[in-house]
Amino acid sequence: MSSTKASHVSSMKASALEAMMPVDERQGRLAAGQDPAKRQQILEGANRVFSQMGFDAASMNDITREAGVSKGTIYVYFDSKEELFMELCNHYREILFAGIYHALESDGDLREALIEFGTALATVVTSDVVIRAQRVVIGVAERMPSMSRDFYERGPRRGQALMRALIERHVAAGTLDIEDTELATYQLADLFMSGMFKKRLFGCMASAPSQELIRKTVASGVDVFLKAYKR
């Protein structure tokens, strides 16, 4: 066998062996679509594009340019603009909502627990990033109802379920007198946001409300709720 052919065969064997090795043994290289830094780079670029252009006007080409990646690379990570947007929502939801639900697990004073949770929730929901995401989802709801439903199920509905569980514990304990806990949960959520959320959503309040305003609004809403339902 010639030296050139032997070298070629050895190279093929080495490549085959490398392919069977675990990812972390291949000199630290990651499989396609598995690099968290690259994924984050794409998400950050997409966030800037969606924020500036909206969902419909934005294209995958716009996102590749903003993220500084090739079109081939972006499709390794995300199949479509819709998938990328939903992943972006899920990504920021996990960051923004992390830790705000602990107050709902409290066995202490109900009023204080509701005020703590409501303040944290209202702060996130009226923030720039969440308001922008909700505007995008509302804008495509008629044309892409599955996307808007998914947004609701993974976000607002999750929080509602946890709030309802707290309310039902207090109904069972005799602290609250509520016949329809689902309705009462939605009422309480609306009271948390009174006079803030719609103004933010429709651009009548240019910047996020102050913590002083949020806490005042939430505390007043909780008091109205307890006046109606507390035994």
CORKA-V932698 format. One record per residue. D_CENTER is the distance of its C-alpha to the mean C-alpha in whole Angstrom. Layout:
d_center:D_CENTER
d_center:D_CENTER
//
This chain:
d_center:61
d_center:60
d_center:58
d_center:56
d_center:55
d_center:55
d_center:52
d_center:50
d_center:50
d_center:49
d_center:46
d_center:45
d_center:46
d_center:44
d_center:41
d_center:41
d_center:41
d_center:38
d_center:36
d_center:37
d_center:35
d_center:32
d_center:30
d_center:30
d_center:34
d_center:34
d_center:34
d_center:30
d_center:29
d_center:26
d_center:26
d_center:25
d_center:21
d_center:21
d_center:21
d_center:17
d_center:19
d_center:19
d_center:16
d_center:14
d_center:17
d_center:16
d_center:12
d_center:14
d_center:16
d_center:14
d_center:12
d_center:16
d_center:17
d_center:15
d_center:15
d_center:19
d_center:20
d_center:17
d_center:16
d_center:20
d_center:22
d_center:20
d_center:21
d_center:21
d_center:24
d_center:22
d_center:19
d_center:22
d_center:24
d_center:21
d_center:20
d_center:24
d_center:24
d_center:26
d_center:25
d_center:26
d_center:24
d_center:20
d_center:22
d_center:22
d_center:18
d_center:17
d_center:19
d_center:18
d_center:16
d_center:15
d_center:13
d_center:12
d_center:10
d_center:8
d_center:8
d_center:7
d_center:4
d_center:4
d_center:5
d_center:4
d_center:2
d_center:5
d_center:7
d_center:7
d_center:7
d_center:10
d_center:13
d_center:13
d_center:14
d_center:17
d_center:19
d_center:19
d_center:21
d_center:24
d_center:27
d_center:29
d_center:29
d_center:27
d_center:27
d_center:26
d_center:23
d_center:22
d_center:22
d_center:20
d_center:17
d_center:18
d_center:18
d_center:15
d_center:13
d_center:15
d_center:14
d_center:11
d_center:11
d_center:14
d_center:12
d_center:13
d_center:10
d_center:8
d_center:12
d_center:12
d_center:9
d_center:11
d_center:14
d_center:13
d_center:12
d_center:15
d_center:17
d_center:17
d_center:17
d_center:21
d_center:21
d_center:18
d_center:18
d_center:16
d_center:13
d_center:13
d_center:14
d_center:11
d_center:8
d_center:10
d_center:11
d_center:8
d_center:7
d_center:10
d_center:12
d_center:11
d_center:12
d_center:15
d_center:16
d_center:16
d_center:18
d_center:20
d_center:21
d_center:22
d_center:24
d_center:26
d_center:27
d_center:29
d_center:30
d_center:32
d_center:33
d_center:35
d_center:33
d_center:31
d_center:33
d_center:31
d_center:32
d_center:28
d_center:26
d_center:23
d_center:24
d_center:25
d_center:21
d_center:20
d_center:23
d_center:22
d_center:18
d_center:20
d_center:22
d_center:20
d_center:19
d_center:22
d_center:23
d_center:20
d_center:17
d_center:20
d_center:21
d_center:18
d_center:17
d_center:20
d_center:21
d_center:24
d_center:22
d_center:22
d_center:20
d_center:18
d_center:20
d_center:22
d_center:22
d_center:25
d_center:24
d_center:21
d_center:23
d_center:26
d_center:24
d_center:22
d_center:26
d_center:27
d_center:25
d_center:25
d_center:29
d_center:29
d_center:28
d_center:30
d_center:33
d_center:32
d_center:32
d_center:33
d_center:36
//
